């Protein structure tokens, strides 16, 4: 499709997906992932084609044009559309690991010192 090349568009997920059987009171959805070049505009239009069959096995094809707003990671995080990374848990884990090894090292050093002096520490 020439539209994708116009926006320097690259699919990360599959271009086509099968949704499955959908009843009249039912709904289903699919997600697509794509990479869009930073030089692209903030609004792109994509042609979407939906093929489906009714209960009599008659095929229908719907073609629509969908407009999508494109956000950078920073602006998506500001708008709450993307989560900001939570580094707090990583920092706490690193501190706990360091504390464990420092404590282990100090205990070992204390035991060695006690052995040299003839004392026993458990």
Biopython code that builds the backbone (N, CA, C, O; Angstrom):
import numpy as np
from Bio.PDB.StructureBuilder import StructureBuilder

atoms = [
    (1, "UNK", "N", (0.845, -1.177, 0.000)),
    (1, "UNK", "CA", (0.000, 0.000, 0.000)),
    (1, "UNK", "C", (0.890, 1.240, 0.000)),
    (1, "UNK", "O", (1.765, 1.362, 0.857)),
    (2, "UNK", "N", (0.694, 2.133, -0.913)),
    (2, "UNK", "CA", (1.569, 3.291, -0.999)),
    (2, "UNK", "C", (1.468, 4.228, 0.196)),
    (2, "UNK", "O", (2.399, 4.987, 0.464)),
    (3, "UNK", "N", (0.371, 4.188, 0.906)),
    (3, "UNK", "CA", (0.194, 5.078, 2.066)),
    (3, "UNK", "C", (1.245, 4.802, 3.135)),
    (3, "UNK", "O", (1.740, 5.732, 3.771)),
    (4, "UNK", "N", (1.588, 3.541, 3.336)),
    (4, "UNK", "CA", (2.545, 3.189, 4.373)),
    (4, "UNK", "C", (3.927, 3.732, 4.058)),
    (4, "UNK", "O", (4.639, 4.176, 4.958)),
    (5, "UNK", "N", (4.311, 3.701, 2.799)),
    (5, "UNK", "CA", (5.626, 4.206, 2.423)),
    (5, "UNK", "C", (5.682, 5.722, 2.549)),
    (5, "UNK", "O", (6.742, 6.286, 2.819)),
    (6, "UNK", "N", (4.564, 6.372, 2.356)),
    (6, "UNK", "CA", (4.509, 7.823, 2.458)),
    (6, "UNK", "C", (4.887, 8.292, 3.862)),
    (6, "UNK", "O", (5.504, 9.345, 4.022)),
    (7, "UNK", "N", (4.520, 7.513, 4.875)),
    (7, "UNK", "CA", (4.770, 7.896, 6.261)),
    (7, "UNK", "C", (5.986, 7.189, 6.857)),
    (7, "UNK", "O", (6.203, 7.259, 8.067)),
    (8, "UNK", "N", (6.767, 6.523, 6.044)),
    (8, "UNK", "CA", (7.899, 5.734, 6.540)),
    (8, "UNK", "C", (7.418, 4.815, 7.662)),
    (8, "UNK", "O", (7.894, 4.881, 8.795)),
    (9, "UNK", "N", (6.487, 3.980, 7.321)),
    (9, "UNK", "CA", (5.740, 3.132, 8.236)),
    (9, "UNK", "C", (6.304, 1.721, 8.182)),
    (9, "UNK", "O", (6.484, 1.168, 7.096)),
    (10, "UNK", "N", (6.587, 1.129, 9.343)),
    (10, "UNK", "CA", (7.099, -0.238, 9.388)),
    (10, "UNK", "C", (6.296, -1.047, 10.399)),
    (10, "UNK", "O", (6.179, -0.661, 11.562)),
    (11, "UNK", "N", (5.747, -2.164, 9.953)),
    (11, "UNK", "CA", (4.967, -3.023, 10.837)),
    (11, "UNK", "C", (5.884, -3.761, 11.792)),
    (11, "UNK", "O", (6.914, -4.296, 11.382)),
    (12, "UNK", "N", (5.515, -3.793, 13.064)),
    (12, "UNK", "CA", (6.203, -4.613, 14.050)),
    (12, "UNK", "C", (5.386, -5.882, 14.270)),
    (12, "UNK", "O", (5.946, -6.967, 14.422)),
    (13, "UNK", "N", (4.070, -5.744, 14.287)),
    (13, "UNK", "CA", (3.191, -6.907, 14.399)),
    (13, "UNK", "C", (2.775, -7.333, 12.985)),
    (13, "UNK", "O", (3.218, -6.749, 11.996)),
    (14, "UNK", "N", (1.940, -8.331, 12.908)),
    (14, "UNK", "CA", (1.437, -8.796, 11.614)),
    (14, "UNK", "C", (0.551, -7.736, 10.979)),
    (14, "UNK", "O", (-0.141, -6.999, 11.681)),
    (15, "UNK", "N", (0.571, -7.658, 9.651)),
    (15, "UNK", "CA", (-0.254, -6.672, 8.945)),
    (15, "UNK", "C", (-1.723, -7.075, 8.941)),
    (15, "UNK", "O", (-2.611, -6.223, 8.968)),
    (16, "UNK", "N", (-1.968, -8.368, 8.906)),
    (16, "UNK", "CA", (-3.341, -8.875, 8.882)),
    (16, "UNK", "C", (-3.546, -9.799, 10.067)),
    (16, "UNK", "O", (-2.658, -10.565, 10.440)),
    (17, "UNK", "N", (-4.752, -9.714, 10.663)),
    (17, "UNK", "CA", (-5.065, -10.587, 11.787)),
    (17, "UNK", "C", (-6.486, -11.114, 11.645)),
    (17, "UNK", "O", (-7.393, -10.401, 11.215)),
    (18, "UNK", "N", (-6.657, -12.374, 12.015)),
    (18, "UNK", "CA", (-7.965, -13.012, 12.003)),
    (18, "UNK", "C", (-8.604, -12.814, 13.366)),
    (18, "UNK", "O", (-8.027, -13.189, 14.386)),
    (19, "UNK", "N", (-9.788, -12.228, 13.385)),
    (19, "UNK", "CA", (-10.466, -11.949, 14.651)),
    (19, "UNK", "C", (-11.212, -13.183, 15.152)),
    (19, "UNK", "O", (-11.201, -13.456, 16.352)),
    (20, "UNK", "N", (-11.845, -13.919, 14.280)),
    (20, "UNK", "CA", (-12.577, -15.113, 14.697)),
    (20, "UNK", "C", (-14.059, -14.932, 14.499)),
    (20, "UNK", "O", (-14.495, -14.002, 13.820)),
    (21, "UNK", "N", (-14.839, -15.825, 15.094)),
    (21, "UNK", "CA", (-16.293, -15.772, 14.986)),
    (21, "UNK", "C", (-16.825, -14.695, 15.920)),
    (21, "UNK", "O", (-16.510, -14.676, 17.109)),
    (22, "UNK", "N", (-17.631, -13.805, 15.370)),
    (22, "UNK", "CA", (-18.222, -12.731, 16.155)),
    (22, "UNK", "C", (-19.736, -12.797, 15.959)),
    (22, "UNK", "O", (-20.232, -12.684, 14.838)),
    (23, "UNK", "N", (-20.458, -12.981, 17.058)),
    (23, "UNK", "CA", (-21.924, -13.010, 16.992)),
    (23, "UNK", "C", (-22.462, -11.592, 16.990)),
    (23, "UNK", "O", (-21.710, -10.635, 17.173)),
    (24, "UNK", "N", (-23.778, -11.455, 16.781)),
    (24, "UNK", "CA", (-24.396, -10.134, 16.691)),
    (24, "UNK", "C", (-24.286, -9.357, 18.002)),
    (24, "UNK", "O", (-24.172, -8.131, 17.978)),
    (25, "UNK", "N", (-24.316, -10.040, 19.136)),
    (25, "UNK", "CA", (-24.217, -9.353, 20.426)),
    (25, "UNK", "C", (-22.799, -9.427, 21.001)),
    (25, "UNK", "O", (-22.593, -9.229, 22.198)),
    (26, "UNK", "N", (-21.852, -9.707, 20.152)),
    (26, "UNK", "CA", (-20.476, -9.952, 20.554)),
    (26, "UNK", "C", (-19.559, -8.898, 19.950)),
    (26, "UNK", "O", (-19.926, -8.218, 18.991)),
    (27, "UNK", "N", (-18.388, -8.771, 20.507)),
    (27, "UNK", "CA", (-17.381, -7.902, 19.885)),
    (27, "UNK", "C", (-16.002, -8.471, 20.171)),
    (27, "UNK", "O", (-15.818, -9.246, 21.110)),
    (28, "UNK", "N", (-15.068, -8.089, 19.379)),
    (28, "UNK", "CA", (-13.692, -8.521, 19.552)),
    (28, "UNK", "C", (-12.792, -7.431, 19.011)),
    (28, "UNK", "O", (-13.246, -6.570, 18.257)),
    (29, "UNK", "N", (-11.552, -7.455, 19.376)),
    (29, "UNK", "CA", (-10.638, -6.420, 18.903)),
    (29, "UNK", "C", (-9.262, -7.013, 18.640)),
    (29, "UNK", "O", (-8.936, -8.096, 19.127)),
    (30, "UNK", "N", (-8.475, -6.304, 17.878)),
    (30, "UNK", "CA", (-7.095, -6.681, 17.609)),
    (30, "UNK", "C", (-6.226, -5.445, 17.799)),
    (30, "UNK", "O", (-6.700, -4.312, 17.714)),
    (31, "UNK", "N", (-4.957, -5.684, 18.056)),
    (31, "UNK", "CA", (-4.007, -4.588, 18.212)),
    (31, "UNK", "C", (-2.894, -4.755, 17.196)),
    (31, "UNK", "O", (-2.486, -5.870, 16.870)),
    (32, "UNK", "N", (-2.421, -3.647, 16.711)),
    (32, "UNK", "CA", (-1.315, -3.647, 15.769)),
    (32, "UNK", "C", (-0.214, -2.772, 16.336)),
    (32, "UNK", "O", (-0.479, -1.759, 16.984)),
    (33, "UNK", "N", (1.025, -3.174, 16.085)),
    (33, "UNK", "CA", (2.164, -2.370, 16.496)),
    (33, "UNK", "C", (2.937, -1.983, 15.244)),
    (33, "UNK", "O", (3.162, -2.790, 14.342)),
    (34, "UNK", "N", (3.336, -0.713, 15.225)),
    (34, "UNK", "CA", (4.071, -0.214, 14.070)),
    (34, "UNK", "C", (5.081, 0.818, 14.509)),
    (34, "UNK", "O", (4.921, 1.471, 15.540)),
    (35, "UNK", "N", (6.121, 0.957, 13.715)),
    (35, "UNK", "CA", (7.112, 1.999, 13.952)),
    (35, "UNK", "C", (6.903, 3.059, 12.889)),
    (35, "UNK", "O", (6.835, 2.759, 11.698)),
    (36, "UNK", "N", (6.804, 4.295, 13.332)),
    (36, "UNK", "CA", (6.623, 5.409, 12.413)),
    (36, "UNK", "C", (7.796, 6.352, 12.607)),
    (36, "UNK", "O", (8.112, 6.737, 13.733)),
    (37, "UNK", "N", (8.427, 6.716, 11.531)),
    (37, "UNK", "CA", (9.616, 7.559, 11.568)),
    (37, "UNK", "C", (9.332, 8.877, 12.280)),
    (37, "UNK", "O", (8.220, 9.402, 12.220)),
    (38, "UNK", "N", (10.349, 9.404, 12.953)),
    (38, "UNK", "CA", (10.201, 10.680, 13.657)),
    (38, "UNK", "C", (9.939, 11.834, 12.700)),
    (38, "UNK", "O", (9.380, 12.857, 13.095)),
    (39, "UNK", "N", (10.343, 11.672, 11.437)),
    (39, "UNK", "CA", (10.141, 12.746, 10.469)),
    (39, "UNK", "C", (8.702, 12.787, 9.941)),
    (39, "UNK", "O", (8.351, 13.690, 9.182)),
    (40, "UNK", "N", (7.871, 11.819, 10.334)),
    (40, "UNK", "CA", (6.473, 11.811, 9.907)),
    (40, "UNK", "C", (5.692, 12.892, 10.645)),
    (40, "UNK", "O", (6.119, 13.389, 11.687)),
    (41, "UNK", "N", (4.551, 13.242, 10.089)),
    (41, "UNK", "CA", (3.718, 14.264, 10.726)),
    (41, "UNK", "C", (3.034, 13.687, 11.971)),
    (41, "UNK", "O", (3.088, 12.480, 12.206)),
    (42, "UNK", "N", (2.395, 14.545, 12.761)),
    (42, "UNK", "CA", (1.718, 14.115, 13.986)),
    (42, "UNK", "C", (0.363, 13.474, 13.723)),
    (42, "UNK", "O", (-0.223, 12.882, 14.629)),
    (43, "UNK", "N", (-0.139, 13.580, 12.510)),
    (43, "UNK", "CA", (-1.417, 12.987, 12.147)),
    (43, "UNK", "C", (-1.234, 12.220, 10.848)),
    (43, "UNK", "O", (-0.811, 12.786, 9.840)),
    (44, "UNK", "N", (-1.552, 10.935, 10.874)),
    (44, "UNK", "CA", (-1.466, 10.148, 9.651)),
    (44, "UNK", "C", (-2.821, 9.523, 9.367)),
    (44, "UNK", "O", (-3.625, 9.324, 10.277)),
    (45, "UNK", "N", (-3.062, 9.224, 8.132)),
    (45, "UNK", "CA", (-4.294, 8.541, 7.731)),
    (45, "UNK", "C", (-3.912, 7.196, 7.142)),
    (45, "UNK", "O", (-3.029, 7.094, 6.291)),
    (46, "UNK", "N", (-4.602, 6.163, 7.619)),
    (46, "UNK", "CA", (-4.332, 4.806, 7.161)),
    (46, "UNK", "C", (-5.573, 4.222, 6.516)),
    (46, "UNK", "O", (-6.673, 4.366, 7.051)),
    (47, "UNK", "N", (-5.419, 3.567, 5.382)),
    (47, "UNK", "CA", (-6.554, 2.851, 4.814)),
    (47, "UNK", "C", (-6.727, 1.513, 5.554)),
    (47, "UNK", "O", (-5.755, 0.784, 5.750)),
    (48, "UNK", "N", (-7.946, 1.199, 5.956)),
    (48, "UNK", "CA", (-8.246, -0.042, 6.668)),
    (48, "UNK", "C", (-9.286, -0.800, 5.878)),
    (48, "UNK", "O", (-10.305, -0.241, 5.473)),
    (49, "UNK", "N", (-9.024, -2.080, 5.660)),
    (49, "UNK", "CA", (-9.974, -2.932, 4.952)),
    (49, "UNK", "C", (-10.391, -4.058, 5.876)),
    (49, "UNK", "O", (-9.546, -4.767, 6.424)),
    (50, "UNK", "N", (-11.695, -4.223, 6.050)),
    (50, "UNK", "CA", (-12.247, -5.277, 6.892)),
    (50, "UNK", "C", (-13.040, -6.218, 6.004)),
    (50, "UNK", "O", (-13.957, -5.803, 5.295)),
    (51, "UNK", "N", (-12.673, -7.492, 6.052)),
    (51, "UNK", "CA", (-13.386, -8.508, 5.282)),
    (51, "UNK", "C", (-14.103, -9.415, 6.269)),
    (51, "UNK", "O", (-13.520, -9.872, 7.253)),
    (52, "UNK", "N", (-15.385, -9.670, 5.988)),
    (52, "UNK", "CA", (-16.137, -10.562, 6.864)),
    (52, "UNK", "C", (-17.243, -11.235, 6.079)),
    (52, "UNK", "O", (-17.576, -10.825, 4.967)),
    (53, "UNK", "N", (-17.807, -12.277, 6.674)),
    (53, "UNK", "CA", (-18.915, -13.022, 6.059)),
    (53, "UNK", "C", (-20.088, -13.035, 7.033)),
    (53, "UNK", "O", (-19.911, -13.104, 8.249)),
    (54, "UNK", "N", (-21.280, -12.966, 6.468)),
    (54, "UNK", "CA", (-22.466, -13.027, 7.320)),
    (54, "UNK", "C", (-22.857, -14.483, 7.536)),
    (54, "UNK", "O", (-22.123, -15.393, 7.151)),
    (55, "UNK", "N", (-24.020, -14.700, 8.157)),
    (55, "UNK", "CA", (-24.455, -16.058, 8.487)),
    (55, "UNK", "C", (-24.762, -16.896, 7.245)),
    (55, "UNK", "O", (-24.776, -18.124, 7.324)),
    (56, "UNK", "N", (-25.007, -16.257, 6.107)),
    (56, "UNK", "CA", (-25.257, -16.995, 4.860)),
    (56, "UNK", "C", (-23.977, -17.166, 4.043)),
    (56, "UNK", "O", (-24.026, -17.583, 2.886)),
    (57, "UNK", "N", (-22.847, -16.846, 4.639)),
    (57, "UNK", "CA", (-21.526, -16.973, 4.031)),
    (57, "UNK", "C", (-21.304, -15.997, 2.872)),
    (57, "UNK", "O", (-20.472, -16.242, 1.999)),
    (58, "UNK", "N", (-22.048, -14.900, 2.871)),
    (58, "UNK", "CA", (-21.842, -13.862, 1.871)),
    (58, "UNK", "C", (-20.727, -12.943, 2.370)),
    (58, "UNK", "O", (-20.761, -12.461, 3.502)),
    (59, "UNK", "N", (-19.735, -12.708, 1.500)),
    (59, "UNK", "CA", (-18.576, -11.907, 1.903)),
    (59, "UNK", "C", (-18.863, -10.417, 1.753)),
    (59, "UNK", "O", (-19.458, -9.974, 0.770)),
    (60, "UNK", "N", (-18.425, -9.659, 2.752)),
    (60, "UNK", "CA", (-18.527, -8.204, 2.735)),
    (60, "UNK", "C", (-17.132, -7.628, 2.915)),
    (60, "UNK", "O", (-16.291, -8.188, 3.619)),
    (61, "UNK", "N", (-16.909, -6.500, 2.262)),
    (61, "UNK", "CA", (-15.631, -5.811, 2.399)),
    (61, "UNK", "C", (-15.924, -4.354, 2.703)),
    (61, "UNK", "O", (-16.594, -3.668, 1.931)),
    (62, "UNK", "N", (-15.409, -3.883, 3.849)),
    (62, "UNK", "CA", (-15.542, -2.484, 4.225)),
    (62, "UNK", "C", (-14.167, -1.830, 4.141)),
    (62, "UNK", "O", (-13.190, -2.334, 4.695)),
    (63, "UNK", "N", (-14.111, -0.721, 3.453)),
    (63, "UNK", "CA", (-12.861, 0.039, 3.380)),
    (63, "UNK", "C", (-13.083, 1.407, 3.998)),
    (63, "UNK", "O", (-13.997, 2.136, 3.611)),
    (64, "UNK", "N", (-12.257, 1.741, 4.941)),
    (64, "UNK", "CA", (-12.348, 3.025, 5.639)),
    (64, "UNK", "C", (-10.965, 3.646, 5.712)),
    (64, "UNK", "O", (-9.949, 2.968, 5.557)),
    (65, "UNK", "N", (-10.949, 4.931, 5.946)),
    (65, "UNK", "CA", (-9.703, 5.642, 6.204)),
    (65, "UNK", "C", (-9.733, 6.092, 7.656)),
    (65, "UNK", "O", (-10.676, 6.753, 8.092)),
    (66, "UNK", "N", (-8.707, 5.735, 8.390)),
    (66, "UNK", "CA", (-8.630, 6.034, 9.815)),
    (66, "UNK", "C", (-7.520, 7.052, 10.040)),
    (66, "UNK", "O", (-6.399, 6.882, 9.560)),
    (67, "UNK", "N", (-7.844, 8.112, 10.774)),
    (67, "UNK", "CA", (-6.837, 9.116, 11.128)),
    (67, "UNK", "C", (-6.297, 8.805, 12.509)),
    (67, "UNK", "O", (-7.056, 8.561, 13.447)),
    (68, "UNK", "N", (-4.983, 8.816, 12.623)),
    (68, "UNK", "CA", (-4.339, 8.494, 13.886)),
    (68, "UNK", "C", (-3.427, 9.629, 14.316)),
    (68, "UNK", "O", (-2.659, 10.161, 13.515)),
    (69, "UNK", "N", (-3.519, 9.996, 15.593)),
    (69, "UNK", "CA", (-2.589, 10.961, 16.164)),
    (69, "UNK", "C", (-1.329, 10.212, 16.570)),
    (69, "UNK", "O", (-1.398, 9.140, 17.171)),
    (70, "UNK", "N", (-0.197, 10.775, 16.243)),
    (70, "UNK", "CA", (1.086, 10.167, 16.564)),
    (70, "UNK", "C", (1.742, 10.992, 17.671)),
    (70, "UNK", "O", (1.844, 12.215, 17.573)),
    (71, "UNK", "N", (2.189, 10.295, 18.738)),
    (71, "UNK", "CA", (2.802, 10.962, 19.876)),
    (71, "UNK", "C", (4.210, 10.426, 20.072)),
    (71, "UNK", "O", (4.477, 9.247, 19.840)),
    (72, "UNK", "N", (5.104, 11.302, 20.500)),
    (72, "UNK", "CA", (6.423, 10.840, 20.916)),
    (72, "UNK", "C", (6.249, 10.170, 22.279)),
    (72, "UNK", "O", (5.208, 10.315, 22.920)),
    (73, "UNK", "N", (7.275, 9.437, 22.716)),
    (73, "UNK", "CA", (7.184, 8.762, 24.010)),
    (73, "UNK", "C", (6.985, 9.758, 25.136)),
    (73, "UNK", "O", (6.200, 9.518, 26.052)),
    (74, "UNK", "N", (7.693, 10.876, 25.070)),
    (74, "UNK", "CA", (7.591, 11.885, 26.132)),
    (74, "UNK", "C", (6.194, 12.493, 26.195)),
    (74, "UNK", "O", (5.631, 12.643, 27.279)),
    (75, "UNK", "N", (5.634, 12.843, 25.047)),
    (75, "UNK", "CA", (4.300, 13.454, 25.062)),
    (75, "UNK", "C", (3.233, 12.431, 25.438)),
    (75, "UNK", "O", (2.242, 12.791, 26.074)),
    (76, "UNK", "N", (3.409, 11.169, 25.063)),
    (76, "UNK", "CA", (2.458, 10.125, 25.464)),
    (76, "UNK", "C", (2.497, 9.918, 26.974)),
    (76, "UNK", "O", (1.460, 9.691, 27.597)),
    (77, "UNK", "N", (3.694, 9.995, 27.567)),
    (77, "UNK", "CA", (3.806, 9.864, 29.020)),
    (77, "UNK", "C", (3.167, 11.052, 29.726)),
    (77, "UNK", "O", (2.526, 10.882, 30.764)),
    (78, "UNK", "N", (3.333, 12.242, 29.180)),
    (78, "UNK", "CA", (2.723, 13.431, 29.783)),
    (78, "UNK", "C", (1.197, 13.357, 29.745)),
    (78, "UNK", "O", (0.529, 13.804, 30.677)),
    (79, "UNK", "N", (0.646, 12.792, 28.667)),
    (79, "UNK", "CA", (-0.802, 12.669, 28.524)),
    (79, "UNK", "C", (-1.358, 11.456, 29.266)),
    (79, "UNK", "O", (-2.575, 11.286, 29.344)),
    (80, "UNK", "N", (-0.487, 10.618, 29.807)),
    (80, "UNK", "CA", (-0.940, 9.431, 30.523)),
    (80, "UNK", "C", (-1.254, 8.261, 29.615)),
    (80, "UNK", "O", (-1.873, 7.294, 30.061)),
    (81, "UNK", "N", (-0.851, 8.316, 28.362)),
    (81, "UNK", "CA", (-1.110, 7.224, 27.423)),
    (81, "UNK", "C", (-0.066, 6.115, 27.545)),
    (81, "UNK", "O", (-0.327, 4.969, 27.179)),
    (82, "UNK", "N", (1.095, 6.452, 28.050)),
    (82, "UNK", "CA", (2.168, 5.479, 28.252)),
    (82, "UNK", "C", (2.684, 5.628, 29.679)),
    (82, "UNK", "O", (2.718, 6.728, 30.232)),
    (83, "UNK", "N", (3.081, 4.515, 30.257)),
    (83, "UNK", "CA", (3.571, 4.542, 31.634)),
    (83, "UNK", "C", (5.017, 5.009, 31.666)),
    (83, "UNK", "O", (5.822, 4.671, 30.797)),
    (84, "UNK", "N", (5.321, 5.783, 32.675)),
    (84, "UNK", "CA", (6.707, 6.172, 32.913)),
    (84, "UNK", "C", (7.379, 5.010, 33.642)),
    (84, "UNK", "O", (6.755, 4.347, 34.469)),
    (85, "UNK", "N", (8.633, 4.771, 33.338)),
    (85, "UNK", "CA", (9.310, 3.673, 34.030)),
    (85, "UNK", "C", (9.458, 3.972, 35.517)),
    (85, "UNK", "O", (9.761, 5.099, 35.908)),
    (86, "UNK", "N", (9.242, 2.959, 36.330)),
    (86, "UNK", "CA", (9.336, 3.102, 37.779)),
    (86, "UNK", "C", (10.685, 2.559, 38.225)),
    (86, "UNK", "O", (10.853, 1.353, 38.406)),
    (87, "UNK", "N", (11.638, 3.457, 38.399)),
    (87, "UNK", "CA", (12.984, 3.061, 38.779)),
    (87, "UNK", "C", (13.123, 2.822, 40.268)),
    (87, "UNK", "O", (14.143, 2.288, 40.704)),
    (88, "UNK", "N", (12.149, 3.193, 41.052)),
    (88, "UNK", "CA", (12.225, 3.047, 42.501)),
    (88, "UNK", "C", (12.449, 1.602, 42.908)),
    (88, "UNK", "O", (13.302, 1.321, 43.749)),
    (89, "UNK", "N", (11.703, 0.692, 42.330)),
    (89, "UNK", "CA", (11.837, -0.715, 42.703)),
    (89, "UNK", "C", (13.220, -1.241, 42.349)),
    (89, "UNK", "O", (13.783, -2.040, 43.097)),
    (90, "UNK", "N", (13.778, -0.809, 41.222)),
    (90, "UNK", "CA", (15.118, -1.245, 40.838)),
    (90, "UNK", "C", (16.165, -0.717, 41.816)),
    (90, "UNK", "O", (17.100, -1.430, 42.180)),
    (91, "UNK", "N", (16.003, 0.512, 42.229)),
    (91, "UNK", "CA", (16.935, 1.114, 43.186)),
    (91, "UNK", "C", (16.867, 0.383, 44.516)),
    (91, "UNK", "O", (17.904, 0.107, 45.118)),
    (92, "UNK", "N", (15.673, 0.064, 44.984)),
    (92, "UNK", "CA", (15.507, -0.655, 46.245)),
    (92, "UNK", "C", (16.151, -2.039, 46.155)),
    (92, "UNK", "O", (16.822, -2.466, 47.095)),
    (93, "UNK", "N", (15.960, -2.732, 45.058)),
    (93, "UNK", "CA", (16.547, -4.063, 44.890)),
    (93, "UNK", "C", (18.071, -3.978, 44.899)),
    (93, "UNK", "O", (18.735, -4.787, 45.546)),
    (94, "UNK", "N", (18.620, -3.011, 44.190)),
    (94, "UNK", "CA", (20.076, -2.846, 44.164)),
    (94, "UNK", "C", (20.606, -2.537, 45.566)),
    (94, "UNK", "O", (21.631, -3.084, 45.974)),
    (95, "UNK", "N", (19.926, -1.676, 46.296)),
    (95, "UNK", "CA", (20.356, -1.339, 47.658)),
    (95, "UNK", "C", (20.308, -2.584, 48.552)),
    (95, "UNK", "O", (21.234, -2.813, 49.330)),
    (96, "UNK", "N", (19.257, -3.381, 48.456)),
    (96, "UNK", "CA", (19.147, -4.594, 49.270)),
    (96, "UNK", "C", (20.246, -5.596, 48.934)),
    (96, "UNK", "O", (20.817, -6.217, 49.830)),
    (97, "UNK", "N", (20.539, -5.754, 47.661)),
    (97, "UNK", "CA", (21.602, -6.677, 47.252)),
    (97, "UNK", "C", (22.951, -6.184, 47.771)),
    (97, "UNK", "O", (23.735, -6.965, 48.309)),
    (98, "UNK", "N", (23.219, -4.892, 47.610)),
    (98, "UNK", "CA", (24.466, -4.336, 48.135)),
    (98, "UNK", "C", (24.557, -4.503, 49.650)),
    (98, "UNK", "O", (25.604, -4.880, 50.175)),
    (99, "UNK", "N", (23.467, -4.225, 50.344)),
    (99, "UNK", "CA", (23.431, -4.373, 51.801)),
    (99, "UNK", "C", (23.742, -5.816, 52.195)),
    (99, "UNK", "O", (24.503, -6.043, 53.136)),
    (100, "UNK", "N", (23.172, -6.787, 51.500)),
    (100, "UNK", "CA", (23.391, -8.199, 51.785)),
    (100, "UNK", "C", (24.871, -8.557, 51.648)),
    (100, "UNK", "O", (25.451, -9.179, 52.538)),
    (101, "UNK", "N", (25.475, -8.160, 50.527)),
    (101, "UNK", "CA", (26.869, -8.522, 50.298)),
    (101, "UNK", "C", (27.831, -7.769, 51.227)),
    (101, "UNK", "O", (28.826, -8.339, 51.676)),
    (102, "UNK", "N", (27.551, -6.533, 51.510)),
    (102, "UNK", "CA", (28.390, -5.782, 52.464)),
    (102, "UNK", "C", (28.292, -6.404, 53.842)),
    (102, "UNK", "O", (29.309, -6.565, 54.516)),
    (103, "UNK", "N", (27.095, -6.757, 54.275)),
    (103, "UNK", "CA", (26.894, -7.390, 55.587)),
    (103, "UNK", "C", (27.616, -8.728, 55.649)),
    (103, "UNK", "O", (28.262, -9.051, 56.646)),
    (104, "UNK", "N", (27.502, -9.503, 54.573)),
    (104, "UNK", "CA", (28.175, -10.791, 54.501)),
    (104, "UNK", "C", (29.694, -10.607, 54.581)),
    (104, "UNK", "O", (30.374, -11.356, 55.283)),
    (105, "UNK", "N", (30.219, -9.626, 53.871)),
    (105, "UNK", "CA", (31.658, -9.341, 53.884)),
    (105, "UNK", "C", (32.120, -8.915, 55.285)),
    (105, "UNK", "O", (33.149, -9.382, 55.773)),
    (106, "UNK", "N", (31.358, -8.034, 55.918)),
    (106, "UNK", "CA", (31.740, -7.548, 57.252)),
    (106, "UNK", "C", (31.691, -8.665, 58.288)),
    (106, "UNK", "O", (32.546, -8.727, 59.171)),
    (107, "UNK", "N", (30.696, -9.552, 58.189)),
    (107, "UNK", "CA", (30.598, -10.685, 59.108)),
    (107, "UNK", "C", (31.795, -11.614, 58.941)),
    (107, "UNK", "O", (32.376, -12.096, 59.914)),
    (108, "UNK", "N", (32.142, -11.850, 57.690)),
    (108, "UNK", "CA", (33.277, -12.719, 57.402)),
    (108, "UNK", "C", (34.565, -12.113, 57.952)),
    (108, "UNK", "O", (35.395, -12.828, 58.513)),
    (109, "UNK", "N", (34.733, -10.830, 57.801)),
    (109, "UNK", "CA", (35.909, -10.117, 58.305)),
    (109, "UNK", "C", (35.957, -10.173, 59.843)),
    (109, "UNK", "O", (37.022, -10.352, 60.436)),
    (110, "UNK", "N", (34.802, -10.020, 60.464)),
    (110, "UNK", "CA", (34.715, -10.063, 61.919)),
    (110, "UNK", "C", (35.073, -11.459, 62.430)),
    (110, "UNK", "O", (35.757, -11.587, 63.446)),
    (111, "UNK", "N", (34.615, -12.509, 61.733)),
    (111, "UNK", "CA", (34.942, -13.877, 62.126)),
    (111, "UNK", "C", (36.441, -14.141, 62.016)),
    (111, "UNK", "O", (37.041, -14.746, 62.904)),
    (112, "UNK", "N", (37.034, -13.685, 60.926)),
    (112, "UNK", "CA", (38.478, -13.869, 60.745)),
    (112, "UNK", "C", (39.258, -13.189, 61.870)),
    (112, "UNK", "O", (40.207, -13.750, 62.418)),
    (113, "UNK", "N", (38.843, -11.998, 62.192)),
    (113, "UNK", "CA", (39.514, -11.237, 63.252)),
    (113, "UNK", "C", (39.357, -11.968, 64.593)),
    (113, "UNK", "O", (40.301, -12.046, 65.380)),
    (114, "UNK", "N", (38.165, -12.498, 64.840)),
    (114, "UNK", "CA", (37.906, -13.218, 66.086)),
    (114, "UNK", "C", (38.727, -14.495, 66.143)),
    (114, "UNK", "O", (39.224, -14.851, 67.212)),
    (115, "UNK", "N", (38.883, -15.195, 65.028)),
    (115, "UNK", "CA", (39.680, -16.422, 64.997)),
    (115, "UNK", "C", (41.148, -16.118, 65.288)),
    (115, "UNK", "O", (41.822, -16.873, 65.989)),
    (116, "UNK", "N", (41.623, -15.025, 64.753)),
    (116, "UNK", "CA", (43.019, -14.633, 65.002)),
    (116, "UNK", "C", (43.249, -14.354, 66.484)),
    (116, "UNK", "O", (44.327, -14.621, 67.017)),
    (117, "UNK", "N", (42.227, -13.817, 67.141)),
    (117, "UNK", "CA", (42.359, -13.471, 68.552)),
    (117, "UNK", "C", (41.977, -14.638, 69.450)),
    (117, "UNK", "O", (42.067, -14.530, 70.673)),
    (118, "UNK", "N", (41.549, -15.757, 68.860)),
    (118, "UNK", "CA", (41.195, -16.939, 69.653)),
    (118, "UNK", "C", (39.771, -16.938, 70.142)),
    (118, "UNK", "O", (39.433, -17.757, 70.998)),
    (119, "UNK", "N", (38.931, -16.081, 69.657)),
    (119, "UNK", "CA", (37.524, -16.037, 70.060)),
    (119, "UNK", "C", (36.676, -16.657, 68.962)),
    (119, "UNK", "O", (37.080, -16.676, 67.799)),
    (120, "UNK", "N", (35.512, -17.162, 69.321)),
    (120, "UNK", "CA", (34.620, -17.755, 68.326)),
    (120, "UNK", "C", (33.308, -16.962, 68.307)),
    (120, "UNK", "O", (32.669, -16.769, 69.341)),
    (121, "UNK", "N", (32.916, -16.503, 67.095)),
    (121, "UNK", "CA", (31.666, -15.762, 66.926)),
    (121, "UNK", "C", (30.820, -16.494, 65.908)),
    (121, "UNK", "O", (31.296, -16.846, 64.829)),
    (122, "UNK", "N", (29.582, -16.719, 66.246)),
    (122, "UNK", "CA", (28.699, -17.426, 65.305)),
    (122, "UNK", "C", (27.956, -16.483, 64.416)),
    (122, "UNK", "O", (27.175, -16.918, 63.570)),
]
sb = StructureBuilder()
sb.init_structure("model")
sb.init_model(0)
sb.init_chain("A")
sb.init_seg("    ")
for serial, (resi, resn, name, xyz) in enumerate(atoms, 1):
    if name == "N":
        sb.init_residue(resn, " ", resi, " ")
    sb.init_atom(name, np.array(xyz, "f"), 0.0, 1.0, " ", f" {name:<3s}", serial, name[0])
structure = sb.get_structure()
